[in-house]
Amino acid sequence: MALAQLATDTSSPFVPLLLQEKGEDKQRPGDTPATPSGGCAPCTPNGRLFLLHLFLALVVLSSAACAQPQSFQIGGTTPTIAPSPTALATATPTATIAPTPTALATATPTATIASTASEAQRRPSELEVAFPNLRFNRMVLLTNAGDGTDRLFLVLQPGRILVFPNEENVRAAEVFLDIQAQVNDSGNEEGLLGLAFDPEYATTGLFYVYYSAANPRRSVISRFSVLRSNANRANPSSEQLILEIPQPFPNHNGGNILFGHDGFLYIGLGDGGGAGDPQGNGQNPGTLLGSMLRIDPRSPGPGRSYSIPPDNPFVGAPGFREETYAYGFRNPWRFSFDRQTGRLWAGDVGQNSFEEVDVILPGRNYGWNIMEGSHCYPPRVTACDQRGLELPVAEYALTDGNCAITGGYVYRGARLPSLNGAYVYGDYCSGRIWALLFDGNRVLENVLVVDSALEISSFGEDQAGEMYILSFDGRIYRLKPPV
């Protein structure tokens, strides 16, 4: 068993948001997962696991006692180049090229991220605290309203949204919305998880949230409005329900929502939880779970608070939910649109072996639970039917401290020109951050940028396209431009 799979401390206030599933995976597929109490389900104790946990605890305590990190040097595992959309990169210490399911292949990049020695020196290799005076627990999203005010909105998992000016020396944040009373965050992966502003927010004052609710357990997408008398305060009594999705387990909720360039709302949903997808939701087109949805919440449909875009890929398809844009996901933890190309990227959290990066295309099946990454699932299966499946553009193994992918953004800011056009993503446990260059057909390069000690819960983006990193140590970081 990989050490990365044991890297959860149920006594810590900063338990990985996505790692309940890693603990639950130590049960047999189909077993009813234990209800978490702030962390993952414990492993079955035996001598070897006890020693591993003891070793890990000593490492964590030693690290915590050393320093409060302000910057981190490059180093550690470097993921490899994926030579085609189906030939995948694996982050292993030997940095080998992963084969396609049917053949070995190598890539000769036609464009690179800092491909020469001088360019590599200009690539960022450190992190810095973006807002030294701010510190918050359970940060899961940082975004902007796109209204020209250059404010940042910070989502806290228990049920609050904070707002503050995008100024390095800002000293405090205001409460924009507090719905803790109606948010269920009893499960480690439940809570207030998503926020999306209306494309015309500057004039409408409308925004949308994704949160977990109880009795019955479900995911809720609803709309709120800002107070006309105070641009930094939403009206908590303005909620209008858009969509509710029943949830069988407290994990694999997905939770991201975003408006695309087409003006429609995209919603990422996990498979509903349980080890190995016991209900088969990932491959069930008749459910919304395990899917990327695409709806129009600004135009009500018959008997609904939203309508279905007529060009959705499964409109009129027997057995399919018409809201579905793509399916076959385990737990897409953060997806984003490239603000220049409109391409949709996602990080899909793996089971026990591989984490994957996907480019989401309409009508595609991303393989879970037939595949985990580019590999047949479960691992004992040596051959599986991959016909009609869309494999990830890159993957990395759950080794060397890696445990759960955190999807990021294609960088389009001005501070870090060497990363322009690269998809930047990370791993929660190892704290590694990579940059991946994709030409629309294949991955040209996939390089390690920073090997940090952070617990990366999410990435964020301001209106100018500058990127931030949220960590469960309570700080908001950013990549530091090289000197």
C-alpha positions in Angstrom: 0.0 0.0 0.0 1.4 3.4 -1.0 2.4 5.7 1.8 0.4 8.4 0.1 -2.8 6.5 0.7 -2.1 6.6 4.5 -1.5 10.4 4.6 -4.5 11.4 6.5 -4.6 12.6 10.2 -8.2 12.5 11.5 -7.2 14.6 14.4 -6.0 17.5 12.3 -8.4 20.5 11.8 -7.1 20.6 8.2 -8.2 17.1 7.0 -8.0 16.8 3.2 -11.3 17.6 1.6 -11.1 14.8 -0.9 -9.3 12.2 1.1 -12.2 10.7 2.9 -12.5 8.6 -0.2 -8.9 7.5 0.0 -9.6 6.1 3.5 -12.9 4.6 2.4 -11.1 2.9 -0.5 -9.4 0.6 2.0 -12.8 -1.1 2.3 -13.9 -3.6 -0.3 -15.8 -2.0 -3.3 -19.4 -2.0 -2.5 -19.0 -1.8 1.3 -21.0 0.9 3.0 -18.5 3.6 3.9 -18.1 4.8 7.4 -19.5 8.3 8.2 -16.5 10.5 8.6 -16.0 12.8 11.6 -13.7 15.4 10.1 -11.5 12.9 8.3 -11.2 9.7 6.4 -12.4 6.3 7.5 -9.6 4.6 9.4 -7.6 1.7 8.0 -8.1 -1.7 9.5 -5.3 -1.8 12.1 -2.5 -4.2 11.9 1.2 -4.0 12.8 2.4 -2.7 9.4 -0.2 0.0 9.1 0.4 1.1 12.7 4.1 1.5 12.0 3.4 3.5 8.8 0.9 5.7 10.6 3.4 6.3 13.5 6.1 7.1 11.0 3.8 9.5 9.1 2.7 11.2 12.3 6.3 11.8 13.3 7.0 13.3 9.9 4.0 15.6 10.1 4.8 16.8 13.6 8.4 17.4 12.6 7.4 19.4 9.6 4.9 21.5 11.6 7.5 22.3 14.2 10.1 23.5 11.7 8.7 26.7 10.2 5.7 28.5 8.8 6.5 28.3 5.1 6.6 31.5 3.1 8.3 30.1 0.0 9.1 26.7 -1.4 11.9 25.6 -3.8 11.5 23.5 -6.9 12.3 19.8 -6.6 10.7 16.4 -6.3 8.9 14.3 -8.8 8.5 15.6 -12.4 5.6 14.2 -14.4 6.2 13.1 -17.9 5.0 14.3 -21.3 1.9 12.8 -22.7 2.6 12.4 -26.4 -1.1 12.3 -27.5 -4.5 12.7 -25.9 -4.4 8.9 -25.2 -0.8 8.5 -24.3 -0.6 9.6 -20.7 2.0 11.2 -18.5 2.8 9.6 -15.2 4.5 11.3 -12.3 7.0 8.7 -11.2 10.6 9.3 -9.9 12.0 7.7 -13.1 10.0 10.1 -15.3 9.3 7.5 -18.0 6.8 8.0 -20.9 3.6 6.2 -20.2 2.4 4.0 -23.1 -1.0 4.2 -24.7 -3.3 1.3 -24.0 -2.1 -0.3 -27.2 1.3 1.0 -28.1 4.4 2.8 -26.7 5.0 6.3 -28.0 7.3 9.2 -27.4 6.8 12.9 -28.2 9.0 15.5 -29.7 7.6 18.8 -28.5 6.9 21.5 -31.1 6.5 24.1 -28.3 7.6 24.0 -24.7 7.3 25.7 -21.3 10.7 27.3 -20.7 12.4 24.8 -23.0 15.9 26.3 -22.8 18.2 26.7 -19.8 17.7 30.5 -19.8 13.9 30.1 -20.0 13.9 27.5 -17.3 15.7 30.1 -15.0 12.8 32.5 -15.7 10.2 29.9 -14.8 8.7 30.4 -11.3 10.0 28.0 -8.7 8.7 29.5 -5.5 5.5 30.4 -3.8 4.7 33.5 -1.7 1.9 34.5 0.5 -0.4 36.7 -1.5 -2.3 38.4 1.3 -0.2 38.2 4.5 -2.8 39.6 6.8 -5.5 37.1 5.9 -6.0 33.6 7.2 -9.1 31.4 7.1 -10.0 27.8 7.7 -11.5 25.5 5.1 -11.0 27.7 2.0 -12.3 25.8 -1.1 -12.7 28.5 -3.8 -11.4 31.9 -4.7 -12.9 33.7 -7.6 -14.0 37.1 -9.0 -17.3 38.6 -10.1 -16.1 39.8 -13.5 -17.6 43.2 -12.8 -14.5 45.3 -13.1 -14.2 46.0 -9.3 -11.1 43.8 -8.8 -12.7 42.2 -5.7 -12.0 38.6 -4.7 -14.6 36.3 -3.3 -13.5 33.5 -1.0 -15.7 30.5 -0.3 -15.4 28.8 3.1 -16.7 25.2 3.3 -18.9 25.6 6.4 -21.2 28.0 4.5 -19.8 31.5 4.1 -18.6 33.7 1.3 -16.1 36.5 2.1 -15.2 39.5 -0.1 -12.1 41.7 0.0 -10.2 44.0 -2.4 -7.4 42.5 -4.4 -4.7 44.4 -2.5 -1.7 42.7 -1.0 -1.9 44.6 2.3 -5.7 44.1 2.8 -6.3 43.6 6.5 -9.8 42.1 6.6 -12.6 40.5 4.6 -16.3 41.3 4.8 -19.0 38.6 4.9 -20.7 38.6 1.6 -23.1 35.7 2.3 -23.7 33.5 5.3 -25.8 30.4 4.8 -24.2 28.2 7.4 -27.7 27.4 8.9 -28.8 25.6 5.8 -25.4 24.1 4.7 -24.6 20.5 5.7 -20.8 20.2 6.2 -21.0 17.1 8.5 -19.2 15.0 5.9 -15.6 15.9 5.1 -16.5 16.6 1.4 -19.8 18.3 2.1 -20.5 22.0 2.5 -20.6 25.1 0.5 -18.4 24.1 -2.5 -19.2 26.3 -5.5 -19.8 29.9 -6.6 -20.5 31.3 -10.0 -21.5 34.9 -10.9 -24.0 35.7 -13.6 -22.2 36.7 -16.8 -24.0 40.0 -16.5 -23.5 40.3 -12.8 -22.5 44.0 -13.0 -26.1 44.8 -14.0 -28.2 41.8 -12.6 -26.5 41.4 -9.2 -27.2 37.6 -9.5 -25.0 34.7 -8.5 -25.2 31.0 -8.0 -24.0 28.6 -5.3 -23.6 24.9 -4.9 -23.9 23.5 -1.4 -24.7 20.3 0.5 -28.0 20.0 2.4 -29.4 17.3 4.8 -32.7 15.5 5.4 -32.5 14.2 2.8 -28.9 14.3 1.8 -28.7 16.3 -1.5 -26.7 18.8 -3.5 -28.4 22.1 -4.1 -27.8 24.7 -6.8 -29.5 28.0 -6.1 -29.5 31.6 -7.0 -29.0 34.7 -4.8 -28.9 38.4 -5.4 -26.7 41.2 -4.0 -28.2 44.0 -1.9 -28.6 47.1 -4.0 -27.7 49.2 -1.0 -24.4 47.4 -0.4 -22.3 45.8 -3.2 -20.4 43.8 -0.6 -23.4 42.1 0.9 -25.8 39.6 -0.6 -29.4 39.2 0.5 -29.6 35.8 2.3 -33.4 35.7 1.9 -33.3 36.0 -1.9 -32.5 32.4 -2.5 -34.2 30.7 -5.5 -33.8 27.0 -6.0 -32.5 25.9 -9.4 -31.7 22.2 -9.0 -31.4 19.5 -6.3 -29.6 16.2 -6.8 -30.0 13.4 -4.3 -26.7 12.1 -2.8 -26.4 8.5 -1.6 -23.2 9.1 0.4 -21.4 12.1 2.0 -18.5 12.1 -0.5 -17.7 12.5 -4.2 -19.9 15.6 -4.5 -17.8 17.4 -7.1 -19.2 20.9 -6.3 -17.8 23.3 -8.9 -20.1 25.5 -11.0 -19.0 27.9 -13.8 -20.6 29.8 -16.6 -19.0 29.0 -19.9 -18.3 31.4 -22.8 -21.6 30.2 -24.2 -23.5 31.7 -21.2 -24.6 28.4 -19.9 -24.0 27.0 -16.4 -21.7 24.0 -16.1 -22.0 21.8 -12.9 -19.5 19.1 -11.9 -20.9 16.1 -10.0 -19.1 13.1 -8.6 -20.3 9.5 -8.7 -22.2 9.8 -5.4 -19.5 8.2 -3.3 -18.7 4.7 -1.9 -15.5 2.9 -2.9 -15.4 1.8 -6.5 -18.7 3.4 -7.4 -20.9 0.7 -5.9 -24.1 2.1 -7.5 -22.5 2.3 -11.0 -23.4 6.0 -11.4 -20.3 6.8 -13.5 -21.6 4.7 -16.4 -25.3 5.3 -15.9 -26.5 7.9 -18.3 -29.9 8.0 -16.6 -28.5 9.7 -13.5 -27.0 13.2 -13.1 -24.2 11.8 -10.8 -20.8 11.2 -12.2 -21.4 13.8 -14.9 -20.7 17.3 -16.1 -24.0 19.1 -16.6 -24.9 22.1 -18.8 -28.0 24.1 -18.1 -29.5 27.5 -18.6 -30.6 28.8 -15.2 -31.6 32.2 -16.5 -34.4 30.7 -18.7 -37.0 28.5 -16.9 -38.2 25.4 -18.7 -41.4 23.4 -18.4 -41.8 22.5 -14.7 -38.2 23.5 -14.0 -36.3 26.5 -12.8 -33.9 26.1 -15.7 -33.9 25.0 -19.3 -31.8 22.6 -21.3 -29.7 24.1 -24.1 -31.0 22.6 -27.4 -27.5 21.7 -28.5 -26.7 19.6 -25.4 -25.2 16.3 -26.8 -27.9 14.0 -25.4 -31.0 15.9 -26.1 -33.5 13.4 -27.4 -31.2 10.4 -26.7 -33.1 7.5 -25.1 -31.9 6.7 -21.6 -29.9 9.8 -21.1 -30.5 12.8 -18.9 -30.6 15.8 -21.3 -28.8 18.0 -18.8 -25.6 15.9 -19.3 -22.8 17.4 -21.2 -20.3 14.6 -20.5 -20.1 11.6 -18.1 -17.9 8.9 -16.6 -16.4 10.9 -13.8 -15.4 9.8 -10.3 -15.1 13.1 -8.6 -14.1 16.2 -10.7 -12.5 18.5 -8.1 -12.2 21.8 -9.8 -12.7 22.4 -13.5 -12.1 25.6 -15.4 -12.4 27.3 -18.8 -9.4 28.6 -20.7 -10.4 32.2 -20.9 -8.7 32.5 -24.3 -9.7 29.3 -26.1 -12.8 28.3 -24.1 -11.4 24.8 -23.6 -12.8 23.0 -20.5 -10.2 21.4 -18.2 -10.9 19.2 -15.1 -9.0 17.3 -12.5 -10.7 14.0 -11.7 -9.8 12.4 -8.4 -8.8 8.8 -8.7 -9.5 5.8 -6.5 -6.3 4.1 -5.3 -3.8 4.3 -8.2 -4.0 7.3 -10.6 -5.1 10.9 -10.7 -6.1 12.4 -14.1 -6.3 15.6 -16.1 -9.1 15.7 -18.6 -10.1 18.0 -21.5 -13.9 17.9 -21.4 -15.7 17.5 -24.7 -19.4 17.3 -25.3 -21.0 13.9 -25.4 -17.9 12.0 -24.3 -17.6 9.2 -21.7 -14.6 9.6 -19.5 -14.5 6.0 -18.4 -15.0 5.7 -14.6 -15.5 3.0 -13.3 -14.3 0.9 -16.3 -11.1 2.9 -16.2 -9.0 4.7 -13.6 -7.0 7.1 -15.6 -5.7 5.1 -18.6 -5.8 1.8 -16.7 -8.5 -0.9 -16.4 -10.4 -0.8 -13.1 -10.1 -2.5 -10.7 -6.4 -3.1 -11.0 -6.8 -6.9 -11.0 -8.6 -6.5 -14.4 -6.0 -6.9 -17.1 -8.2 -6.2 -20.1 -11.3 -4.1 -20.4 -13.5 -2.7 -23.2 -12.3 0.8 -23.9 -14.3 1.4 -27.0 -16.0 4.8 -26.9 -14.1 6.0 -23.9 -12.3 9.3 -23.7 -9.0 8.8 -21.9 -7.3 11.7 -19.9 -4.6 13.9 -21.5 -2.4 13.3 -18.5 -2.2 11.2 -15.3 0.1 10.7 -12.4 0.4 7.8 -9.9 -0.5 7.8 -6.2 3.2 7.4 -5.2 5.8 9.6 -3.6 3.3 11.4 -1.4 0.7 12.1 -4.1 -2.9 11.5 -3.1 -5.6 13.7 -4.8 -5.5 16.0 -7.8 -6.7 19.6 -7.5 -7.6 21.0 -10.8 -6.4 24.5 -11.7 -6.4 27.0 -14.5 -4.8 27.7 -17.9 -2.6 30.7 -17.0 -3.4 33.9 -18.9 -2.1 36.5 -16.6 0.9 38.9 -16.9 3.1 38.2 -13.9 4.4 34.9 -15.1 4.9 35.0 -18.9 6.8 31.7 -19.0 3.6 29.9 -18.0 1.3 31.6 -20.5 -1.1 29.1 -22.0 -0.1 26.3 -19.6 -2.7 24.4 -17.5 -1.5 24.6 -13.9 -2.7 22.0 -11.4 -1.6 20.4 -8.2 -1.8 17.6 -5.7 -3.4 18.0 -2.3 -1.0 15.9 -0.2 2.3 16.3 -1.9 1.8 20.0 -2.6 3.4 19.6 -6.0 2.3 22.0 -8.7 2.7 21.2 -12.4 2.3 23.1 -15.7 1.0 21.3 -18.7 1.2 22.6 -22.3 -1.5 21.3 -24.7 -1.8 22.2 -28.4 -5.4 21.0 -28.8 -4.3 17.5 -29.9 -1.6 16.4 -27.6 0.4 17.4 -24.5 3.6 19.0 -25.6 5.1 19.3 -22.1 4.2 18.6 -18.5 6.7 19.9 -16.0 7.0 20.3 -12.2 6.9 24.0 -11.2 7.0 23.9 -7.4 7.3 21.1 -4.9 5.7 22.7 -1.8 4.6 21.6 1.6 1.0 23.0 1.1 -2.3 21.2 1.4 -3.7 22.5 -1.9 -7.5 22.6 -1.6 -8.1 24.8 -4.6 -6.7 27.2 -7.1 -8.2 30.7 -7.7 -8.2 33.4 -10.4 -8.7 37.1 -10.4 -10.3 39.2 -13.2 -6.9 39.8 -14.7 -6.1 36.1 -15.0 -3.6 36.0 -12.2 -3.7 32.7 -10.3 -3.8 31.9 -6.6 -3.3 28.7 -4.5 -5.5 28.0 -1.5 -4.0 25.8 1.3 -5.6 24.2 4.3 -2.9 25.9 6.4 -5.2 28.9 6.1 -3.1 30.9 3.7 -3.6 32.2 0.1 -0.5 31.8 -2.0 0.7 32.7 -5.5 3.6 31.7 -7.7 6.5 34.1 -7.3 8.0 35.6 -10.4 11.6 34.6 -10.9 14.2 37.3 -10.2 
